[in-house]
Amino acid sequence: MEYKITKKEGNLLITGLKNFNLTHIFECGQAFRWEKTEYNSYIVIAHGKVIELKHDENGDLIVYNSSEEEFINVWHSYFDLNRDYTQLKNDLKSTKAYSQNTSLEEAMNFGYGIRILNQDKFETIISFIISANNQIPRIKNSIRLLSETYGDFIQEYKGRKYYAFPKADVLAKSDPEEIKEICRVGFRNTRIVECSKMFIETPELFDESLDDEILGNNLLTVPGIGPKVRDCILLFGYARGETFPVDVWVKRLMETLYIGKSIPNSKILEEGTNYFGKLRGYAQQYLFYYARENKIGK
């Protein structure tokens, strides 16, 4: 994507961004290390950096606490700015789902600014292990406590200290009971430590060069990773756009908007492929955000 970086009152001003909306990006369930301020800006911690972002009155992006070099080298990739989402949406218009009814079009219009973030793989793995049978405020709090307890200090920003997500070798050596007590992760404490050990001792299992099926099967050998968590990790940590995470919202929306009846979770993936083809991961995010925010199928 072509965009322009200039300065505005000592901060960066990014103009020319397309298909980019902070609320859509951060509140669609794909990431947890962000906070919305009273000024409608978002403070985000990723890749050992802290950044604050806000849309101005024209919809352009104001970036605080980042240099132009850092934005290009870190945040350009993080926000998936190399990908043409206009073309992606046009491609989705040729799918079976788009021709069946207006739901996909409505979802893409509703969440027009969604972009799939390129997150750190290990952080994504642990974060979604924590997410299992959990609620977003609790997930975010546990990840914050985990980072403050075991992560490296990044900087103090606006009177608050921020920490990077812990490295795998640190969590691998940590006491599960301490993690449980301090970080409030409940039964996931042992899984966090065991996964961290596997990440260090058997890195070949997590190799990004593996194809989707092999990598997915490898992830299923990790304690705390079932099919839904696996698919979230593949989509949000490994940018595997053909992945189709299925949770209660996705199941309901597929049954309500397309299938017309209740079917087993194991069949939802098949239907996702049938309706959305190879772009099913992106379609899932548009539809998930649309359905959840509008309580479709609840």
C-alpha contacts under 8 A as a table, 3 or more apart, distances in Angstrom:
res1	aa1	res2	aa2	distance
1	M	17	L	7.43
1	M	18	K	7.85
1	M	81	L	5.77
1	M	82	N	5.56
1	M	83	R	6.89
1	M	84	D	6.54
2	E	16	G	6.87
2	E	17	L	7.44
3	Y	14	I	6.76
3	Y	15	T	5.72
3	Y	16	G	4.52
3	Y	17	L	5.69
4	K	13	L	7.97
4	K	14	I	5.64
4	K	15	T	5.22
4	K	16	G	6.25
5	I	12	L	6.50
5	I	13	L	5.69
5	I	14	I	4.78
5	I	15	T	6.65
5	I	68	E	7.28
6	T	12	L	5.82
6	T	13	L	5.19
6	T	14	I	6.63
7	K	10	G	5.98
7	K	11	N	5.52
7	K	12	L	4.69
7	K	13	L	5.50
8	K	11	N	5.20
8	K	12	L	5.95
8	K	13	L	5.84
8	K	62	I	7.93
11	N	62	I	6.89
11	N	63	V	6.01
11	N	64	Y	5.51
11	N	65	N	7.52
11	N	66	S	7.84
12	L	62	I	5.75
12	L	63	V	4.93
12	L	64	Y	6.68
12	L	66	S	7.58
12	L	67	S	7.46
12	L	68	E	7.08
13	L	60	D	7.16
13	L	61	L	5.76
13	L	62	I	4.72
13	L	63	V	6.28
14	I	17	L	7.10
14	I	60	D	6.10
14	I	61	L	4.99
14	I	62	I	6.36
14	I	63	V	7.55
15	T	60	D	5.32
15	T	61	L	6.63
16	G	60	D	7.45
17	L	20	F	6.29
17	L	60	D	7.29
18	K	113	G	7.69
19	N	85	Y	6.50
19	N	86	T	7.25
19	N	112	Y	5.73
19	N	113	G	4.29
19	N	114	I	6.79
19	N	115	R	7.49
20	F	24	H	7.97
20	F	25	I	7.59
20	F	112	Y	7.34
20	F	113	G	3.98
20	F	114	I	6.29
20	F	115	R	6.86
21	N	24	H	5.39
21	N	25	I	6.16
21	N	112	Y	7.50
21	N	113	G	4.19
21	N	114	I	6.46
22	L	25	I	5.07
22	L	26	F	6.07
22	L	42	Y	7.53
22	L	53	L	7.91
22	L	54	K	7.54
22	L	55	H	7.76
22	L	113	G	7.33
22	L	114	I	7.98
23	T	26	F	5.51
23	T	27	E	5.59
23	T	28	C	7.98
24	H	27	E	5.56
24	H	28	C	5.89
24	H	111	G	5.79
24	H	112	Y	7.60
24	H	113	G	5.62
24	H	114	I	5.03
24	H	289	Y	7.94
25	I	28	C	6.01
25	I	30	Q	7.92
25	I	113	G	6.66
25	I	114	I	4.69
25	I	115	R	5.79
25	I	116	I	7.41
25	I	117	L	7.89
26	F	29	G	6.90
26	F	30	Q	6.97
26	F	31	A	6.29
26	F	32	F	7.87
26	F	34	W	7.33
27	E	30	Q	7.61
27	E	31	A	7.94
28	C	114	I	7.73
28	C	285	Q	7.16
28	C	288	F	7.52
28	C	289	Y	5.27
29	G	32	F	7.62
29	G	289	Y	7.89
30	Q	116	I	7.68
30	Q	117	L	7.68
30	Q	232	C	7.91
30	Q	236	F	6.47
31	A	34	W	7.56
31	A	117	L	8.00
32	F	127	S	7.73
32	F	136	I	7.57
32	F	139	I	7.22
32	F	140	K	5.28
32	F	143	I	7.70
33	R	44	V	6.00
33	R	45	I	5.63
33	R	46	A	7.28
33	R	140	K	6.47
33	R	143	I	7.47
33	R	144	R	7.33
34	W	42	Y	6.48
34	W	43	I	5.53
34	W	44	V	4.40
34	W	45	I	6.41
35	E	42	Y	5.59
35	E	43	I	5.38
35	E	44	V	6.73
36	K	39	Y	8.00
36	K	40	N	6.10
36	K	41	S	5.76
36	K	42	Y	4.59
36	K	43	I	6.55
37	T	40	N	5.35
37	T	41	S	5.39
37	T	42	Y	6.17
37	T	43	I	7.45
38	E	41	S	7.42
40	N	54	K	6.76
41	S	52	E	6.65
41	S	53	L	5.46
41	S	54	K	4.44
41	S	55	H	7.50
42	Y	52	E	5.47
42	Y	53	L	5.27
42	Y	54	K	6.46
43	I	50	V	7.05
43	I	51	I	5.70
43	I	52	E	4.27
43	I	53	L	6.54
44	V	50	V	5.75
44	V	51	I	5.35
44	V	52	E	6.19
45	I	48	G	6.87
45	I	49	K	5.67
45	I	50	V	4.66
45	I	51	I	6.62
45	I	162	Y	7.81
45	I	164	A	7.25
46	A	49	K	5.44
46	A	50	V	6.71
46	A	119	Q	7.39
46	A	120	D	7.70
46	A	164	A	7.34
46	A	165	F	7.99
47	H	74	V	7.69
47	H	119	Q	7.73
47	H	120	D	6.65
47	H	164	A	7.39
48	G	154	I	6.52
48	G	163	Y	7.61
48	G	164	A	4.97
48	G	165	F	7.42
49	K	154	I	6.75
49	K	164	A	7.47
50	V	65	N	7.11
50	V	154	I	7.60
50	V	155	Q	7.84
50	V	162	Y	7.48
51	I	63	V	7.23
51	I	64	Y	6.12
51	I	65	N	5.40
51	I	66	S	6.26
52	E	63	V	5.93
52	E	64	Y	4.94
52	E	65	N	6.40
53	L	61	L	6.77
53	L	62	I	5.69
53	L	63	V	4.75
53	L	64	Y	6.16
54	K	61	L	5.74
54	K	62	I	5.22
54	K	63	V	6.75
55	H	58	N	7.50
55	H	59	G	5.09
55	H	60	D	5.35
55	H	61	L	4.64
55	H	62	I	5.99
56	D	59	G	5.22
56	D	60	D	5.50
56	D	61	L	6.28
56	D	62	I	6.58
57	E	60	D	7.46
63	V	66	S	6.69
66	S	70	E	6.13
66	S	71	F	6.47
67	S	70	E	5.15
67	S	71	F	6.24
68	E	71	F	5.10
68	E	72	I	6.27
69	E	72	I	5.26
69	E	73	N	6.06
70	E	73	N	5.06
70	E	74	V	5.54
70	E	75	W	7.00
71	F	74	V	5.46
71	F	75	W	4.71
71	F	76	H	5.96
72	I	75	W	6.11
72	I	76	H	5.11
72	I	77	S	7.79
73	N	76	H	6.46
73	N	77	S	7.31
74	V	77	S	5.94
74	V	78	Y	6.31
75	W	78	Y	4.68
75	W	79	F	5.95
76	H	79	F	5.57
76	H	80	D	6.37
76	H	81	L	5.45
76	H	82	N	7.56
77	S	80	D	4.93
77	S	81	L	6.13
77	S	82	N	7.13
77	S	118	N	6.52
78	Y	81	L	7.77
78	Y	117	L	5.39
78	Y	118	N	4.59
78	Y	119	Q	6.44
79	F	115	R	6.59
79	F	116	I	7.08
79	F	117	L	5.12
79	F	118	N	6.56
80	D	83	R	5.85
80	D	115	R	6.63
80	D	116	I	6.59
80	D	117	L	5.96
80	D	118	N	6.40
81	L	84	D	7.66
84	D	87	Q	5.49
84	D	88	L	6.34
85	Y	88	L	4.64
85	Y	89	K	6.02
85	Y	115	R	7.84
86	T	89	K	5.25
86	T	90	N	6.27
87	Q	90	N	4.93
87	Q	91	D	6.12
88	L	91	D	5.08
88	L	92	L	6.33
89	K	92	L	4.96
89	K	93	K	6.43
89	K	108	M	7.47
90	N	93	K	5.14
90	N	94	S	7.23
91	D	94	S	5.58
91	D	95	T	7.42
92	L	95	T	5.42
92	L	98	Y	7.01
92	L	276	F	7.03
92	L	279	L	6.98
92	L	283	A	7.47
93	K	98	Y	5.37
93	K	99	S	7.53
93	K	105	E	7.77
94	S	98	Y	6.67
94	S	99	S	7.43
95	T	98	Y	5.46
95	T	99	S	6.73
95	T	275	Y	6.32
95	T	276	F	5.51
95	T	277	G	6.98
96	K	99	S	5.31
96	K	100	Q	6.21
96	K	274	N	7.34
96	K	275	Y	4.90
96	K	276	F	6.56
97	A	100	Q	5.18
97	A	101	N	6.83
97	A	104	L	6.76
97	A	258	Y	7.39
97	A	275	Y	4.80
97	A	276	F	6.23
98	Y	101	N	6.07
98	Y	102	T	6.52
98	Y	103	S	7.40
98	Y	104	L	5.72
98	Y	105	E	6.73
99	S	102	T	7.68
100	Q	258	Y	7.72
101	N	104	L	7.52
102	T	105	E	5.33
102	T	106	E	6.07
103	S	106	E	5.07
103	S	107	A	6.04
103	S	257	L	6.91
104	L	107	A	4.95
104	L	108	M	6.11
104	L	283	A	7.53
104	L	286	Y	7.64
104	L	287	L	6.71
105	E	108	M	5.18
105	E	109	N	6.19
106	E	109	N	5.12
106	E	110	F	5.98
107	A	110	F	4.98
107	A	111	G	6.05
107	A	112	Y	7.89
107	A	286	Y	5.38
107	A	287	L	5.41
107	A	289	Y	7.73
107	A	290	Y	5.22
107	A	291	A	7.98
108	M	111	G	5.32
108	M	112	Y	5.20
108	M	286	Y	5.63
108	M	287	L	7.64
109	N	112	Y	4.89
110	F	286	Y	7.96
110	F	290	Y	6.43
111	G	114	I	5.73
111	G	286	Y	5.92
111	G	289	Y	6.89
111	G	290	Y	6.73
112	Y	286	Y	8.00
114	I	285	Q	7.85
114	I	286	Y	7.27
116	I	236	F	6.74
116	I	239	A	7.62
116	I	282	Y	7.69
117	L	236	F	6.50
118	N	236	F	6.62
118	N	237	G	6.40
118	N	238	Y	7.50
118	N	239	A	6.72
119	Q	123	E	7.55
119	Q	124	T	6.58
119	Q	236	F	6.54
119	Q	237	G	5.35
119	Q	238	Y	8.00
120	D	123	E	5.40
120	D	124	T	6.06
120	D	237	G	6.22
121	K	124	T	5.11
121	K	125	I	6.18
121	K	233	I	7.74
121	K	237	G	4.74
121	K	238	Y	6.71
122	F	125	I	5.09
122	F	126	I	6.32
122	F	168	A	7.19
122	F	199	F	7.83
122	F	237	G	7.96
123	E	126	I	5.36
123	E	127	S	5.88
123	E	165	F	6.58
123	E	166	P	7.96
124	T	127	S	5.03
124	T	128	F	6.11
124	T	233	I	6.12
124	T	236	F	7.07
124	T	237	G	5.51
125	I	128	F	5.51
125	I	129	I	6.30
125	I	233	I	5.80
125	I	237	G	7.33
126	I	129	I	5.04
126	I	130	I	6.27
126	I	192	I	6.36
126	I	195	C	7.73
127	S	130	I	5.12
127	S	131	S	6.20
127	S	139	I	7.61
127	S	143	I	6.89
128	F	131	S	4.59
128	F	132	A	6.51
128	F	229	V	5.91
128	F	232	C	7.23
128	F	233	I	6.96
129	I	132	A	5.72
129	I	188	R	7.19
129	I	191	R	7.70
129	I	192	I	7.41
129	I	224	G	5.61
129	I	225	I	6.25
129	I	229	V	6.72
130	I	134	N	7.32
130	I	139	I	6.35
130	I	142	S	7.88
130	I	185	V	6.67
130	I	188	R	6.27
131	S	134	N	5.17
131	S	135	Q	7.05
131	S	136	I	7.45
131	S	139	I	5.80
132	A	224	G	7.94
132	A	229	V	7.11
134	N	138	R	6.91
134	N	139	I	6.60
135	Q	138	R	5.50
135	Q	139	I	6.07
136	I	139	I	4.92
136	I	140	K	6.03
137	P	140	K	5.24
137	P	141	N	6.18
138	R	141	N	5.05
138	R	142	S	6.11
139	I	142	S	5.25
139	I	143	I	6.23
140	K	143	I	5.24
140	K	144	R	6.13
141	N	144	R	5.06
141	N	145	L	6.18
141	N	183	C	7.93
142	S	145	L	5.13
142	S	146	L	6.00
142	S	183	C	5.10
142	S	184	R	5.76
142	S	185	V	6.02
143	I	146	L	4.97
143	I	147	S	6.13
143	I	165	F	7.84
143	I	183	C	7.49
144	R	147	S	5.17
144	R	148	E	6.13
145	L	148	E	5.04
145	L	149	T	5.96
145	L	182	I	7.15
145	L	183	C	5.03
146	L	149	T	5.26
146	L	150	Y	5.91
146	L	151	G	7.21
146	L	165	F	7.40
146	L	166	P	7.19
146	L	179	I	7.41
146	L	182	I	7.92
146	L	183	C	5.47
147	S	150	Y	5.35
147	S	151	G	4.47
147	S	152	D	7.63
147	S	163	Y	5.63
147	S	164	A	5.88
147	S	165	F	4.76
147	S	166	P	5.61
148	E	151	G	5.77
148	E	152	D	7.87
148	E	153	F	7.84
148	E	162	Y	7.34
148	E	163	Y	5.54
148	E	164	A	7.81
149	T	182	I	7.99
149	T	183	C	7.99
150	Y	165	F	7.72
150	Y	166	P	5.33
150	Y	170	V	6.98
150	Y	171	L	7.30
151	G	163	Y	5.59
151	G	164	A	5.06
151	G	165	F	5.18
151	G	166	P	4.00
151	G	167	K	6.92
152	D	163	Y	5.44
152	D	164	A	5.31
152	D	165	F	7.44
152	D	166	P	6.90
153	F	161	K	7.51
153	F	162	Y	6.20
153	F	163	Y	4.38
153	F	164	A	6.34
154	I	161	K	7.63
154	I	162	Y	5.60
154	I	163	Y	5.09
154	I	164	A	6.21
155	Q	161	K	5.89
155	Q	162	Y	5.61
155	Q	163	Y	7.28
156	E	159	G	6.14
156	E	160	R	5.25
156	E	161	K	4.21
156	E	162	Y	6.03
157	Y	160	R	5.35
157	Y	161	K	6.38
157	Y	162	Y	7.35
166	P	170	V	6.57
166	P	171	L	6.71
167	K	170	V	5.43
167	K	171	L	6.61
168	A	171	L	5.30
168	A	172	A	5.99
168	A	196	S	5.04
168	A	197	K	7.31
168	A	199	F	6.85
168	A	200	I	6.62
169	D	172	A	5.04
169	D	173	K	6.52
169	D	196	S	6.81
169	D	197	K	7.23
169	D	200	I	6.49
170	V	173	K	5.49
170	V	174	S	6.43
171	L	174	S	4.96
171	L	192	I	7.38
171	L	193	V	5.76
171	L	196	S	6.01
171	L	197	K	7.93
172	A	192	I	7.99
172	A	193	V	4.95
172	A	194	E	6.84
172	A	195	C	7.74
172	A	196	S	4.79
172	A	197	K	4.77
172	A	200	I	7.89
173	K	193	V	7.37
173	K	197	K	7.97
174	S	178	E	7.64
174	S	179	I	7.43
174	S	193	V	6.83
175	D	178	E	5.23
175	D	179	I	6.35
175	D	193	V	7.88
176	P	179	I	5.03
176	P	180	K	6.14
176	P	189	N	5.13
176	P	190	T	5.32
176	P	192	I	7.91
176	P	193	V	6.52
177	E	180	K	4.99
177	E	181	E	6.12
177	E	189	N	7.00
178	E	181	E	5.12
178	E	182	I	5.92
178	E	183	C	7.90
179	I	182	I	5.42
179	I	183	C	5.32
179	I	184	R	7.22
179	I	185	V	7.18
179	I	189	N	5.91
180	K	183	C	5.63
180	K	184	R	5.20
180	K	185	V	5.29
180	K	186	G	5.50
180	K	187	F	7.46
180	K	188	R	7.74
180	K	189	N	5.31
181	E	184	R	5.75
181	E	185	V	7.90
185	V	188	R	5.57
185	V	189	N	5.92
186	G	189	N	6.21
187	F	190	T	6.97
187	F	191	R	7.85
188	R	191	R	5.15
188	R	192	I	6.21
188	R	224	G	7.26
189	N	192	I	5.28
189	N	193	V	6.67
190	T	193	V	5.28
190	T	194	E	6.10
191	R	194	E	5.09
191	R	195	C	5.87
191	R	223	P	5.39
191	R	224	G	5.74
192	I	195	C	5.30
192	I	196	S	6.14
193	V	196	S	5.10
193	V	197	K	6.28
194	E	197	K	5.15
194	E	198	M	6.34
194	E	222	V	7.90
194	E	223	P	6.97
195	C	198	M	5.07
195	C	199	F	6.14
195	C	222	V	6.02
195	C	223	P	6.49
196	S	199	F	5.04
196	S	200	I	6.38
197	K	200	I	5.22
197	K	201	E	5.92
198	M	201	E	5.06
198	M	202	T	5.30
198	M	203	P	7.19
198	M	222	V	7.68
199	F	202	T	5.71
199	F	203	P	5.26
199	F	205	L	7.78
199	F	206	F	7.06
200	I	203	P	5.88
202	T	205	L	5.90
202	T	206	F	7.80
203	P	206	F	5.45
203	P	207	D	6.43
204	E	207	D	5.09
205	L	215	L	6.89
205	L	218	N	5.64
205	L	219	L	7.40
206	F	210	L	7.99
206	F	215	L	6.62
206	F	218	N	7.28
206	F	219	L	7.37
207	D	210	L	5.86
207	D	215	L	7.47
208	E	211	D	7.93
208	E	215	L	7.79
208	E	238	Y	6.85
210	L	214	I	6.26
210	L	215	L	5.58
211	D	214	I	5.65
211	D	215	L	6.00
212	D	215	L	5.28
212	D	216	G	5.76
212	D	234	L	7.72
212	D	240	R	7.23
213	E	216	G	5.08
213	E	217	N	6.10
214	I	217	N	5.14
214	I	218	N	6.13
215	L	218	N	5.03
215	L	219	L	6.22
216	G	219	L	5.14
216	G	220	L	6.46
216	G	230	R	6.36
216	G	231	D	7.50
216	G	234	L	7.28
217	N	220	L	5.16
217	N	221	T	6.95
218	N	221	T	5.46
218	N	222	V	7.38
219	L	222	V	5.46
219	L	225	I	6.59
219	L	230	R	6.18
220	L	223	P	7.68
220	L	225	I	5.50
220	L	226	G	5.86
220	L	227	P	7.13
220	L	230	R	6.69
221	T	225	I	7.44
222	V	225	I	5.72
225	I	228	K	7.86
225	I	229	V	5.48
225	I	230	R	5.82
226	G	229	V	5.48
226	G	230	R	5.87
227	P	230	R	5.04
227	P	231	D	6.16
227	P	245	P	7.90
228	K	231	D	5.22
228	K	232	C	6.32
228	K	245	P	5.36
228	K	246	V	5.71
228	K	247	D	6.66
229	V	232	C	5.10
229	V	233	I	6.20
229	V	245	P	7.61
230	R	233	I	5.17
230	R	234	L	6.21
231	D	234	L	4.99
231	D	235	L	6.12
231	D	243	T	5.87
231	D	244	F	6.34
231	D	245	P	4.87
231	D	246	V	7.97
232	C	235	L	5.19
232	C	236	F	5.81
232	C	237	G	7.65
232	C	243	T	7.91
232	C	244	F	7.98
232	C	245	P	5.64
233	I	236	F	5.32
233	I	237	G	5.00
233	I	238	Y	6.74
234	L	237	G	5.60
234	L	238	Y	4.89
234	L	239	A	6.35
234	L	240	R	5.47
234	L	243	T	6.66
235	L	238	Y	5.76
235	L	239	A	4.83
235	L	240	R	4.75
235	L	241	G	5.91
235	L	242	E	7.85
235	L	243	T	5.87
235	L	244	F	7.83
235	L	245	P	7.97
235	L	281	G	6.79
236	F	239	A	5.67
236	F	240	R	7.67
240	R	243	T	5.84
240	R	281	G	7.57
241	G	278	K	7.12
241	G	279	L	5.99
241	G	280	R	6.77
241	G	281	G	4.67
241	G	282	Y	6.29
242	E	277	G	7.72
242	E	278	K	4.96
242	E	279	L	5.67
242	E	280	R	5.48
242	E	281	G	5.21
243	T	280	R	6.61
243	T	281	G	5.01
244	F	269	L	6.29
244	F	272	G	6.85
244	F	280	R	5.93
244	F	281	G	4.95
244	F	284	Q	6.45
245	P	250	V	7.80
245	P	281	G	7.48
245	P	284	Q	7.52
246	V	249	W	7.71
246	V	250	V	5.39
246	V	251	K	6.23
246	V	265	N	7.26
246	V	268	I	7.25
246	V	269	L	7.41
247	D	250	V	5.33
247	D	251	K	6.13
248	V	251	K	5.18
248	V	252	R	6.10
249	W	252	R	5.15
249	W	253	L	6.07
249	W	288	F	6.53
249	W	291	A	7.04
249	W	292	R	6.61
249	W	297	G	7.61
249	W	298	K	7.95
250	V	253	L	5.17
250	V	254	M	6.01
250	V	284	Q	7.37
250	V	287	L	7.67
250	V	288	F	5.94
251	K	254	M	5.29
251	K	255	E	6.17
251	K	265	N	6.91
251	K	268	I	6.68
252	R	255	E	5.18
252	R	256	T	5.88
252	R	296	I	7.72
252	R	297	G	5.25
252	R	298	K	7.32
253	L	256	T	4.96
253	L	257	L	5.57
253	L	258	Y	7.69
253	L	287	L	7.57
253	L	288	F	7.68
253	L	291	A	6.44
253	L	296	I	6.47
253	L	297	G	5.76
254	M	257	L	5.42
254	M	258	Y	5.36
254	M	259	I	6.10
254	M	268	I	7.47
255	E	258	Y	5.78
255	E	259	I	4.66
255	E	260	G	5.17
255	E	261	K	5.46
255	E	262	S	5.88
255	E	263	I	7.44
256	T	259	I	6.58
256	T	260	G	5.57
256	T	261	K	7.27
256	T	296	I	7.78
256	T	297	G	5.94
257	L	260	G	6.89
259	I	262	S	7.83
263	I	267	K	6.57
263	I	268	I	7.24
264	P	267	K	5.49
264	P	268	I	6.86
265	N	268	I	5.21
265	N	269	L	7.54
266	S	269	L	6.44
266	S	270	E	7.73
267	K	270	E	5.25
267	K	271	E	6.43
268	I	271	E	5.03
268	I	272	G	6.07
269	L	272	G	4.88
269	L	273	T	6.29
270	E	273	T	5.21
270	E	274	N	6.20
271	E	274	N	4.80
271	E	275	Y	6.03
272	G	275	Y	5.29
272	G	276	F	5.73
272	G	277	G	7.18
272	G	280	R	6.12
273	T	276	F	5.39
273	T	277	G	4.60
273	T	278	K	6.92
273	T	280	R	6.34
274	N	277	G	5.96
275	Y	280	R	7.93
276	F	279	L	5.87
276	F	280	R	4.79
276	F	283	A	6.76
277	G	280	R	5.70
278	K	281	G	7.76
279	L	282	Y	5.63
279	L	283	A	6.31
280	R	283	A	4.95
280	R	284	Q	5.89
281	G	284	Q	5.10
281	G	285	Q	6.58
282	Y	285	Q	5.26
282	Y	286	Y	6.56
283	A	286	Y	5.28
283	A	287	L	6.12
284	Q	287	L	5.16
284	Q	288	F	5.71
285	Q	288	F	5.04
285	Q	289	Y	6.08
286	Y	289	Y	5.52
286	Y	290	Y	6.14
287	L	290	Y	4.98
287	L	291	A	5.83
288	F	291	A	5.24
288	F	292	R	5.95
289	Y	292	R	5.29
289	Y	293	E	5.98
290	Y	293	E	5.47
290	Y	294	N	6.07
290	Y	296	I	7.96
291	A	294	N	5.24
291	A	295	K	5.47
291	A	296	I	4.70
291	A	297	G	7.42
292	R	295	K	4.95
292	R	296	I	6.57
295	K	298	K	5.46
